[in-house]
Amino acid sequence: MEWEKIWSKRVPGYGRCIYCGSDGGIEGLRDEHVIPFALGGDVVIEGGSCRDCERKISPVDTHLGRSVYGHHRIHVDAPTRNPKERPSSLPANFTVMGNDIALELPIKDHPYSLVLPVWGDAGFLRGAPIDSPFPETFYQAYHWLPPNMRETLKLTSDEDYRIWASGRVDTALFARGLAKIAYCNIVMRFGLDGFRPLALQALILGSFSGIPYFVGTDLKEPPARFGREALHTVQFTELEARPGNLKLWVCAIRLFAHSGAGKHGMPIYHVIAGAPKLSPCSL
């Protein structure tokens, strides 16, 4: 299937929370961003989540928007609710000739790194037990260095320096964020009752620990970036898990698909997003 761009869409809700089925009670239902707004997400499921589920998911969205992609989204000028509050400068830490220094630099002069976790295929695809922990995690690192860095630091061509990366990546929170994106997309594709979600809702809400069983990524170097208009993209494929029996929907996700370094774009992650509904004759 083709890669689909995730942008500029509002989808009518279903009268209940897409995660727990609640009608929202006295607090009602809230619009659910398929991708966190902090990452430029502008696709919304109207009335998609209740207040309780929103609270449980909030740490996931915050981790993606601030800890993981915080500096990157500012550098690529991802949309924000409060453009007037977007910083015009960012901190950077250096070691220059053995001395540690901290500078506040304008965005155009600010060096930064984006570090993303990769850990191999989802456990289901590897035949791992459902409760297996994350396998060894590696990291794809992307760096941007402004051409005037030596001038900014007032260094000669012989003087050396080191830039220290900032930010923190919690692989479990990161993977829960990917699961949420996949789940929202499959809901938009088939409707809330049009597929079997397996354990994805519990995984997203943090009540199921088998995250790496459903979420994974390729350990190979990622392919080239997509076109500049492709901010975030998804791709659905149907996987026959057992010949003639179980079929699964697998959602591939590429965040900031238009970004990358050299010949490599951002990693492509995959989530086992659900399964087709069983027909009456197969029950």
Secondary structure, 3 states (H helix, E strand, C coil): CCCEECCCEEECCCCCCCCCCCCCHHHCEEEEECCCHHHCCCEEEEEEEEHHHHHHHHHHHHHHHHHHCHHHHHHCCCCCCCHHHCCCEEEEEEEECCEEEEEEEEHHHCCEEEEEEECCCCHHHHCCCCCCCCCCCEEEEEEECCCCHHHHHCCCCCCCEEEECCCCCCHHHHHHHHHHHHHHHHHHHHCCCCEECCCHHHHHHCCCCCHHHHEEECCCCCCCCCCCCCCCEEEEEEEECCCCCCEEEEEEEECCCCCEECCEECCCEEEEEEEECCCHHHC
